Amino acid sequence: MADSFGDRVAAAVRSTGPLCAGIDPSAELLKEWGLRDDASGLRAFGATCVEAFAGEVGVIKPQVAFFERHGAAGMAELERLVADATSAGLVVVNDAKRGDIDTTAQAYADAWLGDASPLAADAVTVHAYLGLGALAPLVRLAGGNGRGVIVVVRSSNPEGRGLQQAVTAAGISVEDALLAEIAALNGSAGVPAGTVGAVIGATLPRTDFPLDQLRGVILAPGLGAQGAGPADVAERFAGCVPGSVLPSSSRGLLRHGPQADSLRSHARTLVRELSVAMG
């Protein structure tokens, strides 16, 4: 059986540090980089990011929405980016936030995790509003082919906090219940430990759930533009399994483009700061 997604992330962190570089070709960033807001701009943006980040960071996270808004041409550029980044040795997390039930969930699994799909990367982000069990087709496929499913659990946006902190009939919050379910899934039948991860905002205070028991990757957005620094990441994820936490920076890092050398230099600095802070 292939190494689990968690195993490959841990290896990437050992090799190049914990930073996850977001790839967010928004209209604003494309303009700042002097690129056209079309498929050609997406291609140049992605190529620069791969050139800058390969060998400097272990993981990248393309935000699918910025490609999707350009229709088929944009999705073709996402396919190109995934292929080029994979060839360059980067672990790729497609930030697609998908989720549904039954045959639709299976179709999402085939699209984002299936070996035959050009969209498939190392992992995909998902929503669990229909219940974590509804994501079984994605978890099952990821577990079988060494990919990952990263569930949005604790987001830093204020609109999400009321729902995520709501208390369930069991007397615990929705977010803590999801974390407990994820921990139970990892290592269960057909699901190697490290297959299912969680999105937990780096700007939030520590959760009551013991994250060292999650047995999955923690994607921690919010580094840089949203206000979290390396010291915040180190404090909020203290005690987590080494190599399991991926602090993510998108706008805060990408504003140092469009030159690959500048982008690479700032990524290197951020990796060094995170590695020192997180030990």
N, C-alpha and C positions, 0 to 999 in steps of 0.2 A: 504493500500500500504506500502511496506517496506521503511525503511528510505533510503534516497538517499545516494549515494556514498559520496557526500560532507558532509552529516550529520555524517556518520560513521568516516570519516577522522577527522572531528572536534572533535568528542568524543575521538578518539585515541590520538589526540594532547593534549587535556585537561588532559588525564590520564597519558601519558608517555612523552610528549614533541613532538617537531616538526620533529625530525630526521627521514629520510627514509634511511634504510640501504640497500645498493645494494648487491646483491648476484651474484658475477661474477667469477665462477670457470674456469678461463682461464687456459691454459696449464702452464703458468708461475706461477700462484698462487698455482695451485695444486702441482707443484714441490716444491715451497717454503714451503708448508704445509706438505711435505713428503708423498703426496698421489699419487696414480697412475692416469694417464690421461686416465681414462676409467669410465664406469658406477659405479664401486665400489668407485672410488675416488669422483665422483659427490655425491654419497649417503652419504659418510662420511662428505664431505664438507657441504652439506645442513643440515645434522643432527647437526653439530657443530654450525652452524649459528642459527638454530632455538633454540637450547639450550641457546646460548649466548644472543639472542635478545628478546626472549619472556619475557614480563614484563618490559623490559628496553627501547624498542622503540615500536612505534605503527604500523609502516608500513615497509614492506620489498619490494624490487624490484628485483626479479630474472631477469637476462639478458638471454633471451630465446636462443640467438645464441650459448652460451656456452654449452647448453644442446643439441641443435639441431645438433651440429657438430658430436655428437656421435650416430646419427640416432635414431632408435626406442628405443634402450636401454637408450639413453640420455633423450628422451622425457618421458619415463616411470619414470625416476628419477625426472623430473620436476613435473610430476603429483604427485609423492610421496611428494615432497617438498611443493607443494601448499596445499595438504591435511594435512600434519603435521603442517605447519605454521598456517593454518586456525584453526585447533584443539587447537593450543596453544594460540589462541586469537589475532594473528597478522593479520593486513590488508595486502593483497597481491596484488601488481601491477605487472602483467606480462609485461615486457619490450620487446614486440614482434615487434612493429612498422609495423603493417599490414595496408592494405588499397587497395581497388579495387572498382569495380562497380557492380551493379545489383546482380545476383545470387551469384557471387563470394564474394561480400561484405556480403551477408547473410550467406554464408558458414563460413566466418571468424567470424561473429557474433555468430553463433551457436558453433563454436569451442572454442572461447575465453571468451564468455559471457553467453552461454546457461547453464541452470541449470542442464541439463543432461550430460554435457561434463566434463570429468575428468581434462581437461586443464583449465577450467574456474576458474578465481580468482575474486577478488573484482573489478579489472579494468585491462584494456589493453591499451598500447600505440599504436597510429596509425599515419599514414602519410595522409596528405590532398592534395597531389599534383594533384589528379584527381578531386579536388573540395570537399569542406566540405559537400556539399549535397550528394555526392556519398557515404558518410559514414552513410547515414540515417538508413540502417538496423542495424548497430552497436548501434547507438544512440537510436533507437527505442527500441531495446531489453534491453539495459542497463537501459533506463528510466523505463521500465516495471518491472524489477526484482531487482532494487536497486544497480546495478553495475555502473561502470564508464568507460568513453572513454576519454583518455588523448591525445590530439593532439600535435604533434611536431610543435612548432611555431617559437621559437627563440632559435636555437641551438648555442652552443659556438664554434663549429668547424669552422675554417676560410673558408672552402669550401662552407659552407651553407650560409654565410652572404650575399653574392652578390644577391642570389636568394631571400632570405627572406626580404632584404631591397629594392628590386626592386619596383619601383613606378607603381601602377596600373592605369588603365584608369580613376579611380575616384580621382586620385591625392594623394592617401595614399599608404604606403608600403604594401607589401603582408602580412607581419607579423601583422601589425595593422589591416588590413582588416580581417584576420582570427580571431584575438582577438575580434573584433566587432561582427563577425558572431557567435562565441562561446557564447558571452554574450547574444545575441539575442535568441539563442537556449535554454539556461538555463531558465527554467520557462515557456517555450512555451508549446503548447498542447502536452501532453504525455511525456514531458521531465522535470522532477522535477529539480529545481535549484540545482546545485551541481553534475549533471550527467556528463557534459562535462567539461573537464579541459584542461590545456595547459602545455606543456614542455617549460620552459623558463630558459635558462642557468644562473646560479648564478654568472658567471664570466662577464656577459654583463652589460653595463650601463643601467639605467632605460629606459623603453620604453615610447613613447609618449602616448600610450593608457593608460587610467586610470584603473589600475588593480583592484581597489576596486569595479569596476563595472562588473567584469568578472562573478561573481556568480558561480565560479567553482574552483576546486582544481588546484593549481600551483605546478607542480613538477619541482624542481630547482636543476638539477645536476650541479656538478662542485665544490662541497665542498671538500676541502682537496687536493687530488693529482692534480687537475686542477688549484688550486691556490686561490679559494675563501675561506674566513674565515667567522666566525659567524658575525663579524662586517659588512662585505660586504653584506651578506644576509640581515641583518637588514636594511641597507641603501637602497639596491636596491628594497626591497619589503615593504618599509615603507608605512603604510596606507592601506595595504591589510586587508581583513576581518580576524580577529583572527581565527586560526585553519585551514586556507585555503592554507598555504604555507608549502611545504615539501622539505626542503633542503636535498639533497641526497649525500651520500658519499659511494663510493664503494671501490676502491683500497686503498684510504687513511685510511679507517677503517679496511679492511680485511687484510692488511699487519701485523696487530697485532695478527693474528692467528698463529698457529692452536689451541692454548689452548682456550677453551670456556671462562675461567675465565678472561684471558687477553683481549679477544675480548669484553666481557661484560663490563669490567672496562673502556675501551677506549670509548665504546658507551655511557656509563653513563656520562663520562666527556664531551663528545661532546654534548650530550643532555643538560647538565647543562650550557655549554657555549652558546649554541644557545638560550636557554630559557632566559638567562640573557640579551643577546644582542637584542633579538626580543621582549622582554617585555612580 
